[in-house]
Amino acid sequence: MTRPATGSPSPSGAAVPSMFGALSGRRTMTDAVYEQLKTAIVELRIPPGAPLREAEIAQGLSVSKTPVREALGRLEQDGLVTLNSFRSAAVTEYTARDLQEIYELREIIEVAAARAAAESMSEKGLADLGRVASECVRLNAKGGGGGGETAGGSGSAGAGGGGSPGDAAELVQLISEFDTVLFEE
């Protein structure tokens, strides 16, 4: 069952625009809500520090609050959302230094994974891996945040590190392609 991507009327009767895409019925609702929220956070459509209100998200995605609550819990485990004792949530804020450390660790792990996978990869897989690696190098040369500055200039940053939301979206796409090449070969 696919849900519409458009927003629905709020209690006041005004249309609430949706910042999310359509939900897919092939996964659980919690999985679908989790993926929608994760993508919106990583692509900076929901900025660092922004409050996440269960009722608004549920209404925007045309689901009950239960899968939203469960998805927020998973996002907290991923470090993308901060939950407090008053059952409210906000997008986690990261400094440029935090992001630098995260990507340095990912680089170490993913290089080792790529090296191990490349030993048994087909020619097509190797070509795909090379293409993704070249795109990553290009994106890295293009971006790069400095010091403690952030995407918003307030000492915190989203998943793009000092780059634009487009760069963050491109990075997410490249990570997805990298994972696909490694695990489908």
C-alpha positions as CSV (number, residue, x, y, z in Angstrom):
1,M,0.0,0.0,0.0
2,T,1.5,3.4,-1.0
3,R,0.6,6.5,0.9
4,P,0.4,9.9,-0.7
5,A,3.3,12.3,-0.5
6,T,1.1,15.3,-0.1
7,G,0.3,16.7,3.3
8,S,-3.1,16.5,4.9
9,P,-5.2,19.2,6.6
10,S,-4.2,20.2,10.1
11,P,-6.8,20.5,12.9
12,S,-7.2,24.1,11.9
13,G,-8.1,23.0,8.3
14,A,-4.9,24.4,6.7
15,A,-3.0,22.0,4.5
16,V,0.3,20.8,6.1
17,P,2.9,20.4,3.4
18,S,4.8,17.2,3.5
19,M,8.6,17.2,3.4
20,F,8.6,13.5,2.9
21,G,8.1,11.2,-0.1
22,A,5.6,8.5,-0.5
23,L,5.7,5.5,1.8
24,S,6.2,2.0,0.4
25,G,4.0,-0.9,1.6
26,R,6.8,-3.4,1.2
27,R,8.3,-2.7,4.6
28,T,6.8,-2.1,8.0
29,M,5.4,1.4,8.6
30,T,8.1,1.9,11.2
31,D,10.8,1.1,8.6
32,A,9.2,3.4,6.1
33,V,8.9,6.3,8.6
34,Y,12.5,5.6,9.8
35,E,13.8,5.8,6.2
36,Q,11.8,8.9,5.4
37,L,13.0,10.7,8.5
38,K,16.6,9.6,8.1
39,T,16.7,10.8,4.5
40,A,15.1,14.1,5.4
41,I,17.6,14.6,8.3
42,V,20.7,13.6,6.3
43,E,19.6,15.7,3.3
44,L,19.1,18.6,5.7
45,R,15.5,19.1,4.8
46,I,15.0,18.9,8.5
47,P,17.9,21.0,9.9
48,P,20.1,20.2,12.9
49,G,18.4,21.3,16.1
50,A,14.9,21.3,14.6
51,P,12.2,19.9,16.9
52,L,10.5,16.7,15.7
53,R,6.9,16.5,16.8
54,E,5.3,13.1,16.6
55,A,1.8,14.4,15.8
56,E,3.0,16.6,12.9
57,I,5.2,13.9,11.4
58,A,2.4,11.3,11.7
59,Q,0.0,13.7,10.0
60,G,2.5,14.5,7.3
61,L,3.1,10.8,6.5
62,S,-0.5,9.8,7.1
63,V,0.4,7.2,9.7
64,S,-0.4,6.8,13.4
65,K,2.0,8.1,16.0
66,T,3.2,4.6,17.0
67,P,5.5,4.1,14.0
68,V,6.8,7.6,14.3
69,R,7.7,7.1,18.0
70,E,9.4,3.8,17.1
71,A,11.3,5.4,14.2
72,L,12.5,8.3,16.5
73,G,13.8,5.7,18.9
74,R,15.8,4.0,16.1
75,L,17.1,7.4,14.9
76,E,18.2,8.1,18.5
77,Q,20.2,4.9,18.5
78,D,21.8,6.0,15.2
79,G,22.7,9.3,16.8
80,L,20.6,11.4,14.4
81,V,17.9,12.4,16.9
82,T,18.1,13.4,20.6
83,L,15.1,12.4,22.8
84,N,14.5,14.0,26.2
85,S,12.6,13.0,29.3
86,F,9.6,15.0,28.2
87,R,9.0,12.8,25.1
88,S,10.1,15.4,22.7
89,A,12.7,15.0,20.0
90,A,15.1,17.2,18.0
91,V,17.6,16.6,15.2
92,T,21.0,16.1,16.7
93,E,23.5,18.9,16.2
94,Y,27.1,18.0,15.3
95,T,30.1,20.2,15.1
96,A,32.4,20.1,12.1
97,R,34.9,18.3,14.3
98,D,32.4,15.5,15.2
99,L,31.7,15.0,11.5
100,Q,35.3,14.9,10.6
101,E,35.9,12.2,13.1
102,I,32.9,10.2,11.9
103,Y,34.0,10.3,8.3
104,E,37.6,9.4,9.2
105,L,36.4,6.3,11.0
106,R,34.1,5.4,8.1
107,E,37.0,5.8,5.7
108,I,39.2,3.3,7.6
109,I,36.4,0.8,7.8
110,E,35.1,1.2,4.3
111,V,38.6,1.0,2.7
112,A,39.2,-2.3,4.5
113,A,35.8,-3.6,3.4
114,A,36.4,-2.5,-0.2
115,R,39.9,-4.1,-0.3
116,A,38.5,-7.4,1.0
117,A,35.5,-7.4,-1.4
118,A,37.6,-6.4,-4.4
119,E,39.6,-9.6,-4.1
120,S,36.6,-11.6,-5.3
121,M,34.8,-9.0,-7.4
122,S,33.9,-9.2,-11.1
123,E,35.3,-6.8,-13.6
124,K,32.0,-4.9,-13.6
125,G,32.0,-4.7,-9.8
126,L,35.6,-3.4,-9.8
127,A,34.6,-0.8,-12.4
128,D,31.6,0.3,-10.4
129,L,33.7,0.5,-7.2
130,G,36.3,2.6,-9.1
131,R,33.5,5.0,-10.3
132,V,32.1,5.4,-6.8
133,A,35.6,6.0,-5.4
134,S,36.3,8.7,-8.0
135,E,33.0,10.4,-7.2
136,C,33.8,10.3,-3.5
137,V,37.2,11.9,-4.2
138,R,35.6,14.6,-6.3
139,L,33.0,15.4,-3.7
140,N,35.7,15.4,-0.9
141,A,37.8,17.9,-2.9
142,K,34.7,20.1,-3.6
143,G,33.6,20.3,0.1
144,G,35.3,20.2,3.4
145,G,34.3,22.1,6.4
146,G,36.8,24.0,8.5
147,G,37.4,24.6,12.2
148,G,34.4,24.6,14.4
149,E,32.2,26.2,11.8
150,T,29.0,24.6,10.8
151,A,26.5,24.4,8.0
152,G,24.3,26.9,10.0
153,G,27.3,28.9,11.3
154,S,26.2,28.3,14.9
155,G,28.7,25.7,16.0
156,S,26.8,22.6,14.7
157,A,26.5,20.9,11.4
158,G,24.3,18.5,9.6
159,A,25.5,15.3,7.9
160,G,27.0,17.3,5.0
161,G,29.9,18.7,7.1
162,G,30.3,22.3,5.7
163,G,28.8,21.4,2.3
164,S,25.5,22.2,0.9
165,P,22.3,20.1,1.3
166,G,22.9,18.9,-2.3
167,D,26.4,17.7,-1.3
168,A,24.9,15.8,1.6
169,A,22.3,14.2,-0.6
170,E,25.0,13.2,-3.1
171,L,27.1,11.8,-0.3
172,V,24.2,9.7,0.9
173,Q,23.7,8.5,-2.7
174,L,27.3,7.5,-3.0
175,I,27.3,5.7,0.3
176,S,24.3,3.8,-0.9
177,E,26.0,2.9,-4.2
178,F,29.1,1.9,-2.4
179,D,27.2,-0.5,-0.1
180,T,25.3,-1.9,-3.1
181,V,28.6,-2.6,-5.0
182,L,30.2,-4.2,-2.0
183,F,27.3,-6.4,-0.9
184,E,25.8,-7.4,-4.2
185,E,29.0,-8.5,-5.8
